[in-house]
Structures are given as C-alpha cells and as structure tokens.
Amino acid sequence: MKYGYVEIILAMVKYALERDMVPVVDLKNCPNTYLEPNEVGKINSWNFSFISSQRKVSMRYMKTVSM
C-alpha cells in the first residue's frame, strides 16, 4: 500500500477522533485497488499490509497529519 493512502486514512481517523466518532478502516467489504475482485469480502487489505506496522503509528504522528 502506498504511504500517501495511509496518510489519507490517518487524516480521516484523526477527523473522527476529534469529533468523538469511532473510526473504522474497512478495506475488506468494498472494492478497492488493493484487492482482486474475488477477494472482496474475504481479505482486509489494511490488515494484510499493516497489521505489524500498525502498532508503530503514534498519536504524535497523527497530530501532524494535515487534513
């Protein structure tokens, strides 16, 4: 996954958190550029690409993401 796409997702997460909303990243149930048509609904490409690096994202970084 491209990091520009990650920054967009993090900006949307920040937006949700600032408004006391629950952020949801769902790259499983809708067609997207990271899934083959037969993988939609079966594989969450966010978890596939970022499950290990997800822990490295800090709130300090999220505060620097511009919307």
TORVOLO-514512 format. One record per residue (C-alpha): residue in one letter; x, y, z. Coordinates in steps of 0.02 Angstrom, whole numbers, plus 32768, in hexadecimal, padded with zeros to 4 digits. Layout:
TORVOLO-514512
  fiza     X     Y     Z
     a     X     Y     Z
...
end
This chain:
TORVOLO-514512
  fiza     X     Y     Z
     m  8000  8000  8000
     k  803F  80AD  7FD9
     y  8066  811F  806B
     g  8001  81AE  8020
     y  7F68  8140  8032
     v  7F98  811C  80E7
     e  7FA5  81D6  810B
     i  7EF5  81F1  80C6
     i  7EB1  8166  8134
     l  7F0C  81AB  81CD
     a  7EC6  8258  81A9
     m  7E17  820E  81A4
     v  7E39  81B2  8248
     k  7E74  8254  8296
     y  7DD8  82AD  8256
     a  7D69  8228  82A5
     l  7DC4  822A  834C
     e  7DBD  82E8  8358
     r  7D00  82DC  8347
     d  7CEA  824D  83C3
     m  7CC0  81D7  8335
     v  7CFA  8122  8325
     p  7D73  8112  8294
     v  7D60  8078  8227
     v  7DDC  8042  81A2
     d  7D83  7FC5  8132
     l  7DE6  7F90  809C
     k  7D91  7EE6  809A
     n  7CDB  7EFB  806A
     c  7CE9  7F79  7FDD
     p  7D4B  7F6A  7F3C
     n  7DF1  7FC7  7F45
     t  7E93  7FCD  7EE5
     y  7EE8  7F53  7F5D
     l  7E71  7EC1  7F46
     e  7E4C  7E51  7EB4
     p  7D91  7E44  7E8F
     n  7D87  7D95  7EDA
     e  7DD9  7DD1  7F7D
     v  7D54  7E55  7FA7
     g  7CFC  7E21  8048
     k  7D84  7DA3  8071
     i  7E27  7E02  808D
     n  7E40  7EA7  80E6
     s  7ED1  7EF6  8088
     w  7EF2  7F6D  8119
     n  7F18  7EDB  818E
     f  7F77  7E80  8107
     s  7FEC  7F13  80EB
     f  7FF5  7F68  8194
     i  7FCE  7EEF  8222
     s  8082  7EEF  825E
     s  80AB  7FA5  823A
     q  8004  7FE4  827D
     r  804A  7FE3  832E
     k  80D3  805C  82FA
     v  805A  80E9  82D2
     s  8059  8164  8362
     m  7FDD  81EA  8392
     r  806C  8266  837D
     y  8076  8238  82C5
     m  7FBA  8241  82B2
     k  7FBC  82F2  82F8
     t  8032  8325  826C
     v  7FC2  82E2  81E2
     s  7F6E  8373  818C
     m  7EBB  8364  8151
end
